[in-house]
Amino acid sequence: MKRIITLAATLCATMYVNAHDMVPAPAQSQDILITNATVHSPSIGVMNNTDILIQQGKITAVGQALKADNANIIDGTNKQVYPGVIALDTSLGLVEVEMMRPSNDVYEVGESNPQIVAVSAYNPDSEIIPTVRVNGITHAQVVPQGDLLAGQSSLVSLDSWTIEDALVPSTQGFHLYWPSIRRLSQDKDQRKKQLDEYQQQLQQIQQVFADGQRYFVANKEEQTSKIDLRWQALKPLYQGQAQLFVHANKQLQIEEAVALAKQYQFKLVIVGGYDSWRMADILNEVNASVVYTRTFSLPMRHDEPLEMSFKIPALLAEADIPFALGFSSDWNSRNLPYAAGQAAAYGLTKQQALSAITLDAAKILGVKDMGDIAAGYRGNLVIVQGDLLDPMTNKVEQVFIDGRKIDLNNRHQQLYQKYLKR
């Protein structure tokens, strides 16, 4: 009994530590009219002195001199309005303190876990979430991590009471972490061992998808003797209703991933994608997209220029490869808008950079009503004093998710105010 009481107390303490006290906003009940703002649309560009009307969670009109009876009017004079940012490849809500194993639910044991849905461990009360959305991030792709086939990702809203509230319908995505050899050993025996292990991992991948295909065909013909949850979960991938997100950076990895996608006619998305700009022909041949996540990373090779990682988004655009920017992290994903700004400083236009974290991100996830400011799109907006993509001038004043005004208070601001009083 004493152990049970101690365990219960520990769980309660953990829940308290991992829960923020910002109350999720209620559903929009009054029309919102933003007037005379500078509107940044990824599809159209910058529109000056523009009004935006939001009704029942949707943008219903964008233009000048809009009218709405009994609307909550927000004066957008000298303000910038952007679509809500979508953070791809994050572990938001899965990790609270990285060094504390009990608060880290991003990884599952085993090398073949297609049935694992990462969002089932998502914590909508995570203290990290409010510190991320204060930078204009309204939605995140919650992604599992693992050795090979790690599981499925989901798109969530960053203001919700429960997991069910948070979920946003999107194309189902399976995540495969492609093996790699970081550096070949100079020792002959050790090098042979590295290459053998690499080949074994490739064979494991082939075996997983061959088993999945056999199960799919047998199930289709009603010839399965029992239900296997792993291969049952993979069925949408073989039906062309899901995407395979392959985490890979090097050219050889990407070539092998494309070969796998060709073999099974998978819809392919490369995550990481450091060398993807070099391979436009084969990526475009299979209509693959790229989620580039290394904007703030050092170059992967010693003989590359220091700014190489910053230039790759522009090289992807030049190669006509559909891409978006991601940030493979939990708390650090708040820097995604600044990664887009860095890409804009090294070759992307401001409009392309904004689209890479909004509209293009939504397209990769198969979501058609997010990422832009236009009639019919969700009311996900960020009102900023300054430039959303510039860490020196970015001052987010208001954030709306589906027309709901979000509380921008967070743990960082609370601690800042606390220690101002010392």
C-alpha positions in Angstrom: 0.0 0.0 0.0 2.8 2.4 0.8 4.4 1.8 -2.6 1.1 2.5 -4.3 0.6 5.7 -2.4 4.2 6.8 -3.3 3.7 5.9 -6.9 0.4 7.9 -7.1 2.1 10.9 -5.5 4.9 10.7 -8.0 2.5 10.5 -10.9 0.5 13.5 -9.6 3.7 15.5 -9.2 4.9 14.6 -12.7 1.5 15.6 -14.2 1.7 18.9 -12.3 5.2 19.7 -13.5 4.2 18.8 -17.1 1.0 20.9 -17.2 0.8 24.6 -18.1 -2.0 26.7 -16.7 -3.1 28.5 -20.0 -6.7 27.7 -20.6 -7.5 26.7 -24.2 -9.6 29.3 -26.1 -13.3 28.6 -26.6 -14.8 28.2 -30.1 -15.2 31.5 -32.1 -18.6 32.9 -31.2 -18.3 36.4 -32.7 -17.1 37.6 -36.1 -13.6 39.0 -36.2 -12.7 41.8 -38.6 -9.0 42.8 -38.9 -8.7 46.2 -40.7 -6.0 48.1 -42.5 -3.3 45.5 -42.0 -0.4 44.5 -44.1 -1.3 41.0 -45.1 1.4 38.4 -46.1 -0.1 35.7 -48.3 2.2 32.9 -49.5 0.2 32.5 -52.7 -0.4 36.2 -53.5 2.3 38.2 -51.8 2.1 41.3 -49.7 -1.3 43.1 -49.6 -1.3 46.6 -48.1 -4.2 48.2 -46.2 -6.2 45.0 -46.3 -9.1 43.7 -44.2 -9.6 40.1 -43.1 -13.0 38.7 -42.0 -13.1 35.5 -39.9 -16.5 33.8 -39.3 -17.0 30.5 -37.5 -13.4 29.7 -37.5 -12.9 30.3 -41.3 -11.6 33.2 -43.3 -14.6 34.3 -45.4 -13.3 37.5 -47.1 -10.0 39.3 -47.7 -10.1 42.7 -49.3 -10.5 46.4 -48.6 -13.4 48.2 -46.8 -15.0 45.0 -45.6 -18.1 45.3 -43.4 -19.5 43.0 -40.8 -22.3 43.6 -38.3 -21.4 43.2 -34.6 -17.9 42.0 -35.4 -15.0 42.3 -33.0 -12.9 44.9 -34.9 -9.1 44.7 -34.6 -7.2 47.7 -35.9 -4.3 46.3 -38.0 -2.8 49.7 -38.9 1.0 49.4 -38.9 0.7 45.6 -38.1 1.7 42.6 -40.2 -0.6 39.6 -40.5 0.8 36.2 -41.4 -0.8 32.7 -41.7 -0.1 30.5 -38.7 3.2 28.6 -39.0 3.2 24.8 -39.3 6.1 23.1 -37.6 7.1 19.9 -39.4 9.1 17.0 -37.9 8.7 17.9 -34.2 8.5 16.0 -31.0 6.3 18.7 -29.3 4.1 17.2 -26.6 6.1 14.0 -26.6 9.1 15.4 -24.7 9.0 17.5 -21.6 12.6 17.3 -20.2 14.9 15.5 -22.6 17.2 14.2 -19.8 14.3 12.7 -17.9 13.3 9.4 -19.4 9.8 9.3 -17.8 8.9 12.5 -19.6 10.2 11.3 -23.0 7.7 9.4 -25.1 9.2 9.9 -28.5 10.8 6.5 -29.0 9.5 2.9 -29.0 11.7 -0.2 -28.8 11.9 -2.4 -31.9 12.8 -1.7 -35.5 9.4 -2.3 -37.1 6.5 -0.4 -35.5 4.2 0.9 -38.2 1.2 0.4 -35.8 2.6 3.0 -33.3 0.8 6.4 -33.5 3.0 9.0 -31.9 0.1 11.3 -31.0 -1.3 8.7 -28.6 1.5 9.9 -26.2 0.9 13.6 -27.0 0.5 15.9 -23.9 -1.6 19.0 -24.9 -0.7 20.5 -21.5 3.1 20.5 -22.1 4.8 23.5 -20.7 6.8 23.7 -24.0 3.8 24.3 -26.2 3.0 27.9 -25.1 6.7 28.8 -25.5 6.5 27.7 -29.1 3.3 29.2 -30.2 4.3 32.6 -28.9 6.6 32.7 -32.0 3.6 32.3 -34.4 3.5 28.5 -34.6 -0.1 27.3 -34.5 0.3 23.7 -35.6 2.8 20.9 -35.4 3.5 17.5 -37.0 4.1 15.2 -34.1 6.7 12.6 -35.3 7.9 9.3 -33.7 11.6 8.5 -33.6 13.2 5.1 -33.9 15.8 3.0 -35.6 14.0 2.0 -38.8 10.2 2.0 -39.2 9.3 4.1 -36.2 5.5 4.6 -36.6 3.0 7.3 -37.7 2.9 11.0 -37.3 -0.1 13.3 -36.9 -0.9 17.0 -37.3 -2.1 18.8 -34.1 -3.3 22.2 -33.1 -1.2 23.8 -30.4 -4.2 24.9 -28.3 -6.5 22.1 -27.1 -7.9 20.3 -24.0 -7.3 16.8 -25.3 -5.6 14.8 -28.0 -8.9 14.5 -29.8 -9.4 18.3 -29.8 -5.8 18.7 -31.1 -5.9 16.4 -34.1 -6.3 17.9 -37.5 -7.2 15.6 -40.4 -4.2 15.1 -42.7 -2.6 12.5 -44.9 -1.4 9.5 -42.9 2.4 9.4 -42.7 4.7 6.6 -41.8 8.3 7.4 -40.7 11.3 5.4 -41.8 14.8 6.3 -40.5 17.2 5.2 -43.2 20.4 3.7 -41.9 23.8 5.4 -42.5 27.5 5.1 -41.9 28.6 8.3 -40.3 32.3 7.8 -41.1 34.0 4.7 -42.6 36.8 3.4 -40.4 40.4 3.3 -41.7 40.8 -0.1 -40.2 40.0 -2.8 -42.8 38.2 -5.2 -40.4 36.2 -2.5 -38.8 35.2 -1.0 -42.1 34.0 -4.5 -43.3 32.0 -4.8 -40.1 30.4 -1.4 -40.7 29.5 -2.2 -44.3 28.1 -5.6 -43.2 25.9 -4.0 -40.6 24.7 -1.5 -43.1 23.7 -4.2 -45.6 21.9 -6.1 -42.8 19.8 -3.0 -42.0 19.0 -2.6 -45.7 17.9 -6.2 -45.8 15.7 -5.6 -42.8 14.0 -2.7 -44.6 13.4 -4.8 -47.7 12.0 -7.7 -45.5 9.6 -5.4 -43.6 8.0 -4.0 -46.8 8.0 -7.3 -48.6 6.2 -8.8 -45.6 3.8 -5.9 -45.5 3.0 -6.3 -49.2 2.4 -10.0 -48.9 0.0 -9.4 -46.0 -1.7 -6.6 -48.0 -2.3 -8.9 -51.0 -3.4 -11.8 -48.9 -5.8 -9.6 -46.9 -7.2 -8.2 -50.1 -7.9 -11.7 -51.3 -9.3 -12.6 -47.8 -6.5 -15.2 -47.4 -5.0 -14.1 -44.1 -5.2 -16.6 -41.2 -4.9 -14.0 -38.5 -4.7 -10.2 -38.1 -1.3 -8.7 -37.7 -1.5 -5.2 -36.3 1.8 -4.1 -37.9 0.9 -5.0 -41.5 -2.7 -4.0 -41.0 -1.5 -0.5 -40.1 0.6 -0.4 -43.3 -2.2 -1.1 -45.7 -2.9 2.6 -46.5 0.7 2.9 -47.7 0.2 0.1 -50.3 -3.2 1.6 -51.2 -1.6 4.9 -52.1 -3.6 6.6 -49.3 -0.6 7.4 -47.1 2.9 8.8 -47.4 6.3 7.4 -46.5 8.5 10.0 -44.7 12.1 8.8 -45.1 14.6 10.5 -42.8 17.8 10.7 -44.9 20.4 13.3 -45.7 23.1 11.7 -47.9 22.9 11.1 -51.6 23.2 7.3 -51.3 20.5 7.1 -48.7 18.1 9.2 -50.8 18.9 7.1 -53.9 18.0 3.9 -52.0 14.9 5.5 -50.6 13.7 6.5 -54.1 14.4 2.9 -55.3 12.2 1.6 -52.5 9.4 4.1 -53.4 9.6 3.1 -57.1 9.4 -0.6 -56.2 6.2 -0.3 -54.2 4.8 2.9 -55.8 4.9 4.7 -52.4 4.3 8.5 -52.1 7.7 9.7 -50.8 8.7 12.6 -48.6 12.4 13.0 -47.7 13.0 14.5 -44.3 16.4 16.1 -43.6 17.3 16.2 -47.3 20.7 17.8 -47.2 21.8 16.3 -50.5 18.3 16.3 -52.1 19.0 19.4 -54.2 21.6 17.4 -56.1 19.0 14.8 -57.1 16.2 16.7 -58.7 15.8 14.3 -61.6 15.1 11.1 -59.6 13.1 12.9 -56.9 10.8 14.6 -59.4 10.5 11.3 -61.3 8.6 9.9 -58.3 6.9 13.2 -57.4 8.8 13.3 -54.0 8.7 16.2 -51.7 11.4 17.3 -49.2 11.1 18.5 -45.6 14.5 20.3 -45.2 15.5 20.4 -41.5 19.1 21.5 -41.5 18.9 25.3 -42.0 20.8 26.1 -38.8 23.2 23.1 -39.0 26.9 23.1 -39.9 27.8 21.7 -43.3 28.0 17.9 -43.5 31.4 17.9 -45.3 34.6 19.6 -44.5 35.1 21.0 -48.0 31.8 22.8 -48.2 31.3 26.5 -47.6 30.2 27.5 -44.1 26.9 28.9 -45.4 26.0 25.7 -47.3 23.2 24.7 -45.0 21.6 28.2 -45.4 21.7 28.0 -49.2 20.0 24.6 -49.7 16.4 25.8 -49.6 17.2 28.2 -52.5 18.9 25.3 -54.3 15.8 23.2 -53.8 13.6 26.0 -55.2 15.9 26.4 -58.2 15.7 22.6 -58.8 11.9 22.7 -58.8 11.7 20.2 -55.9 8.5 20.7 -53.8 9.8 21.4 -50.3 9.0 22.8 -46.9 11.2 23.7 -43.9 11.1 21.8 -40.7 12.9 21.8 -37.3 13.6 18.4 -35.8 13.1 19.3 -32.2 10.7 19.9 -29.4 11.3 23.2 -27.6 13.8 24.4 -30.3 11.1 24.2 -33.0 10.1 27.7 -31.9 13.0 28.9 -34.1 11.4 27.7 -37.3 10.3 31.2 -38.4 13.9 32.4 -38.0 15.1 29.4 -40.0 12.9 30.6 -42.8 14.3 34.1 -42.4 17.8 32.7 -42.7 16.9 30.9 -45.9 15.5 34.2 -47.2 18.8 35.8 -46.5 20.5 33.2 -48.6 18.6 33.0 -51.8 14.8 32.4 -51.2 12.4 35.3 -51.7 10.5 36.4 -48.5 7.3 34.9 -50.1 9.0 31.6 -50.8 10.4 31.5 -47.3 7.0 32.2 -45.7 5.4 29.6 -47.9 8.0 27.0 -46.8 6.7 27.1 -43.2 3.0 27.6 -44.0 1.3 26.8 -47.3 4.0 24.3 -48.6 4.0 22.6 -45.2 0.3 22.2 -45.4 0.5 20.8 -48.9 3.0 18.1 -47.9 0.7 17.0 -45.2 -2.3 16.9 -47.6 -4.2 19.7 -45.8 -6.0 22.0 -48.3 -7.4 24.7 -46.0 -4.4 25.8 -44.0 -1.3 27.8 -44.6 -2.7 30.8 -46.5 -4.8 33.9 -45.9 -7.7 33.6 -48.4 -11.4 32.9 -48.3 -12.1 29.3 -47.3 -9.0 28.8 -45.3 -9.0 28.2 -41.5 -8.7 31.3 -39.4 -5.1 30.6 -38.3 -3.5 34.0 -38.2 -0.6 35.8 -36.5 -0.6 39.5 -35.9 2.9 40.9 -35.5 4.6 44.2 -34.8 7.6 43.8 -37.0 8.8 40.9 -39.2 7.7 37.3 -38.3 10.9 35.9 -39.8 13.3 38.3 -38.1 14.3 37.5 -34.5 15.3 41.2 -33.9 12.0 42.8 -34.8 9.5 39.9 -34.4 6.9 40.8 -31.7 3.9 38.5 -31.9 0.9 40.4 -30.4 -2.0 38.1 -31.2 -2.4 34.5 -32.5 -5.7 32.9 -33.7 -6.3 29.2 -34.3 -9.6 28.5 -36.1 -10.7 32.0 -35.2 -10.0 31.5 -31.5 -7.7 34.0 -29.8 -4.9 32.1 -28.0 -3.4 33.0 -24.7 0.2 33.9 -25.3 1.3 33.7 -21.7 3.9 31.0 -21.1 6.5 29.7 -18.6 9.3 31.8 -20.0 7.4 35.1 -19.6 6.3 34.1 -16.1 9.9 33.4 -15.0 11.0 36.7 -16.7 8.5 38.7 -14.8 9.3 36.8 -11.6 13.0 37.6 -11.7 12.4 41.2 -12.7 11.1 41.6 -9.1 14.3 40.4 -7.4 
